[in-house]
Amino acid sequence: KAEGWATMSGKGKAKKQGTEAKKLQAARTGAPTEEAYLLRVQNPKLAEDMKRMLRNQHEVPNKMEMRFKSDREGAFILGEKTFQASVRNLPCVTEVFKTLDDENLVKTVDVGQVVLVRDEEGEAPQQ
């Protein structure tokens, strides 16, 4: 059992090192990197409005953005409303798959962080 744990740990480190190496290579070459986050919205009305927007059932406001005041804290702005947001690490990296025919899955990305949009409104950080 100890070997299995060591092997799993080793794979995780290799994967993390591979990801870091890709980011460094992209930074050196100027190539864009792709990052994916889960978006968790605590405000039920905001969540419902966003679902309707994604389904094209609700008009999208002219302003939708994320502003960060630090690596982990910021604000989510939708129209005239501003909500406090923070980036949190997930306990493990999660693989995301998509399907076009409900039979075949294609891995699209690994997600390791979640953007948490809190329920209370607040001020947007200055740029």
Summary of the structure (lengths in Angstrom):
residues: 127
radius of gyration: 18.4
end to end distance: 51.2
largest distance: 55.6
contacts: 273
relative contact order: 0.17
helix: 31%
strand: 39%
